[in-house]
């Protein structure tokens, strides 16, 4: 079984597919910007996701949509810390912080978070120190550049091999920095410096990422590649998201990161039942 350690929790993500609920505390995220911008609304939204069956709650205070501008450490902390404190006081689930800044991650750990979900895979020089010091779990995601530049950095000879090799390198770097390998997970970063076709290829070959020996986290929810396939606007991508989640769950993903928790919990439970039948 594949186990992922996060703080004192041990998540048996090899036994079934886990669902990570997205709690965006931002005014400008691509899908639900502003929906949970108020801390009270964000906590309520996270609690509703927990009630719907989420296994992990992922709190983010900076949009990483294409072209998004960076926010300051202080502003990002002001957005996420009250929400993390509110959630950990109410739910017995791991709470993750979606950040690329070590100072924000440190404040989030102090507030009770136990996972760092880093779209830059530890590019901030202090990030690995924060994760190691907190005994936190960590998601190492693949992205080239930053949200402002990533869509100009989609040139690959073999996107699956290059993304896999890059994640392998970041895993080695994290372990070399003293982080227990069992605390690490990987994410191919659908849509982050990838075209729609490249994101589809990464999903088709998701089993190759399991060969890295760590849990595979994937975030297909409402993304632009679904819009490209279906001609659907961002709030009309539920079925496309469900199809992507089902494929991923059946083919090696351990954790799916989604907005529509109740529906995707049902999807992964059905896939898991089919996969384990007999």
C-alpha positions in Angstrom: 0.0 0.0 0.0 1.1 3.6 -0.7 1.2 5.7 2.4 1.6 9.4 2.7 2.6 11.0 6.0 1.3 14.5 6.8 2.1 15.7 10.3 0.9 12.9 12.6 -1.5 11.5 10.0 -0.8 8.5 7.9 -2.9 8.5 4.7 -3.3 5.1 3.1 -3.8 6.5 -0.4 -3.0 3.1 -1.9 -6.2 1.6 -0.5 -8.6 3.9 -2.3 -8.7 7.2 -4.2 -8.6 10.2 -1.9 -10.4 13.5 -2.7 -8.8 16.9 -2.0 -11.3 19.7 -1.8 -10.2 23.1 -3.2 -10.9 26.1 -0.9 -9.7 29.2 -2.8 -9.5 32.3 -0.6 -8.9 34.6 -3.6 -10.8 37.2 -5.6 -9.4 36.0 -9.0 -9.0 32.2 -9.2 -10.0 30.9 -12.6 -13.0 29.0 -11.5 -14.4 30.1 -8.2 -12.5 33.4 -7.5 -14.4 35.4 -4.9 -16.7 32.6 -3.9 -14.9 32.0 -0.6 -12.9 35.3 -0.4 -14.5 36.0 3.0 -12.8 33.8 5.7 -16.1 32.8 7.2 -17.5 31.8 3.8 -14.2 29.9 3.1 -14.5 27.9 6.4 -18.1 27.2 5.8 -17.3 26.0 2.3 -14.5 23.7 3.6 -16.8 22.3 6.3 -19.3 21.5 3.6 -16.7 19.7 1.6 -15.7 17.7 4.7 -19.3 16.7 5.2 -19.5 15.7 1.5 -16.6 13.3 1.9 -13.4 15.2 1.3 -10.3 13.5 2.7 -8.1 16.6 2.6 -8.9 20.4 2.4 -6.5 22.5 0.3 -6.6 26.2 1.2 -5.1 28.7 -1.3 -4.7 32.4 -1.0 -3.0 33.2 -4.3 -4.4 32.5 -7.8 -2.2 30.4 -10.0 -4.4 30.8 -13.1 -2.5 31.7 -16.3 -1.4 35.3 -16.2 -2.2 35.8 -12.5 -0.2 38.4 -10.6 1.7 37.5 -7.4 0.4 38.7 -4.1 2.6 39.6 -1.1 3.4 37.2 1.7 1.5 39.4 4.2 -1.6 39.4 2.1 -1.5 35.7 1.3 -1.1 35.0 5.1 -4.0 37.2 5.9 -6.1 35.3 3.5 -5.2 31.7 4.5 -4.3 31.7 8.2 -7.8 32.5 9.6 -9.3 29.9 7.3 -6.8 27.2 8.3 -7.4 27.9 11.9 -11.1 27.8 11.5 -11.0 24.5 9.6 -8.6 22.6 11.9 -10.7 23.6 14.9 -13.8 22.0 13.3 -12.6 19.0 11.3 -10.4 16.0 11.9 -8.9 16.0 8.4 -5.5 17.1 7.1 -5.5 20.7 5.9 -3.2 21.7 3.1 -1.9 25.1 2.2 -1.6 25.8 -1.6 1.4 28.1 -1.7 4.8 28.6 -3.3 6.2 30.8 -0.6 8.1 29.4 2.4 7.0 32.2 4.7 3.3 31.5 3.9 3.9 27.8 4.4 5.5 28.4 7.8 2.5 30.6 8.9 0.1 27.9 7.7 2.0 25.2 9.6 1.8 27.3 12.7 -1.9 27.7 12.2 -2.4 23.9 12.0 -1.9 22.9 8.4 0.0 19.6 7.8 0.6 19.6 4.0 2.2 22.1 1.7 0.9 21.9 -1.9 3.6 23.7 -3.8 3.1 24.4 -7.5 6.8 25.1 -7.9 8.0 21.9 -6.2 10.1 23.7 -3.6 11.7 26.4 -5.7 11.6 28.8 -2.8 15.0 28.2 -1.1 13.4 28.0 2.3 10.5 25.7 1.5 12.1 22.4 2.2 13.3 23.6 5.5 9.8 24.6 6.5 8.4 21.2 5.4 11.1 19.3 7.2 10.8 21.3 10.4 7.0 20.8 10.6 7.1 17.1 9.6 4.6 18.1 7.0 3.4 16.3 3.9 4.3 17.9 0.6 3.0 17.9 -3.0 5.7 18.6 -5.5 4.0 19.9 -8.6 5.5 20.4 -12.0 5.4 23.9 -13.5 7.8 25.9 -15.7 8.1 29.6 -15.1 5.4 31.2 -13.0 1.6 31.8 -13.6 2.4 35.0 -15.5 4.8 33.2 -17.9 4.0 29.5 -17.9 1.8 29.5 -21.0 4.8 30.6 -23.1 6.8 27.7 -21.8 5.0 24.7 -23.4 7.8 23.4 -25.7 8.5 19.7 -24.9 10.0 16.9 -27.0 8.3 14.3 -24.9 6.1 15.9 -22.3 5.4 12.8 -20.2 9.1 11.8 -20.0 10.3 15.4 -19.3 7.7 16.1 -16.6 8.4 12.7 -15.0 12.1 13.3 -15.0 11.7 16.8 -13.5 9.5 15.4 -10.7 12.1 12.7 -10.0 14.7 15.4 -9.7 12.6 17.4 -7.2 11.9 14.2 -5.2 15.6 13.6 -4.9 16.2 17.3 -4.0 13.6 17.1 -1.2 15.1 13.9 0.2 18.6 15.4 0.0 17.2 18.4 2.0 16.2 16.0 4.8 12.5 15.4 4.1 11.3 11.8 4.7 10.4 10.3 1.4 7.1 9.1 2.9 6.0 12.7 3.3 6.3 13.5 -0.4 3.8 13.2 -3.3 4.0 14.3 -6.9 1.7 16.2 -9.3 2.2 16.5 -13.1 0.6 19.9 -13.1 -2.1 19.7 -15.7 -2.4 23.0 -17.4 0.7 24.5 -15.8 3.0 25.2 -18.8 1.1 22.6 -20.8 -1.2 22.8 -23.7 -4.6 21.1 -23.7 -3.1 18.2 -25.7 -0.2 17.9 -23.4 -2.5 17.8 -20.4 -4.5 15.0 -22.1 -1.3 13.0 -22.8 -0.2 13.4 -19.1 -3.5 12.0 -18.0 -3.4 9.2 -20.5 0.0 8.1 -19.2 -0.6 8.8 -15.5 0.5 5.3 -14.6 4.0 6.3 -15.5 4.1 8.7 -12.6 3.3 5.9 -10.1 6.6 4.5 -11.1 8.2 7.3 -9.0 7.1 5.4 -6.0 5.2 8.2 -4.3 1.5 9.1 -4.2 0.3 10.8 -7.4 -1.9 13.9 -6.9 -3.7 15.3 -10.0 -5.9 18.4 -10.3 -8.1 18.1 -13.5 -11.1 20.1 -12.0 -12.8 22.5 -14.5 -9.5 23.1 -16.3 -9.1 24.6 -19.8 -8.3 21.3 -21.5 -11.9 20.2 -20.6 -13.2 23.4 -22.2 -11.0 22.7 -25.3 -12.5 19.2 -25.7 -16.1 20.0 -24.9 -16.4 23.6 -25.9 -17.7 24.3 -22.4 -17.2 27.4 -20.2 -15.6 27.0 -16.8 -18.8 26.5 -14.8 -20.1 23.9 -17.4 -17.3 21.4 -17.0 -18.8 19.0 -14.4 -19.1 16.0 -16.7 -15.7 16.6 -18.2 -14.2 16.8 -14.8 -16.0 13.6 -13.8 -14.6 11.8 -16.8 -11.1 13.0 -16.1 -11.4 12.0 -12.4 -12.7 8.5 -13.3 -9.9 7.9 -15.8 -7.3 9.1 -13.3 -8.6 7.1 -10.4 -8.8 3.9 -12.6 -5.2 4.4 -14.0 -3.0 5.2 -11.0 -3.8 8.6 -9.5 -4.0 8.4 -5.7 -5.5 11.8 -4.9 -7.7 14.0 -7.1 -7.9 17.7 -6.3 -11.4 19.0 -7.2 -14.0 21.8 -6.7 -17.1 19.6 -6.9 -16.4 17.4 -3.9 -19.8 15.6 -3.4 -20.0 14.6 -7.1 -16.4 13.5 -7.4 -16.5 11.5 -4.1 -19.3 9.4 -5.8 -17.2 9.1 -9.0 -14.1 7.7 -7.2 -16.1 5.4 -4.9 -17.7 3.8 -8.0 -14.3 3.5 -9.8 -12.7 2.1 -6.6 -15.6 -0.5 -6.3 -15.1 -1.6 -9.9 -11.3 -1.8 -9.6 -11.5 -3.9 -6.4 -14.3 -6.2 -7.4 -13.7 -9.8 -6.8 
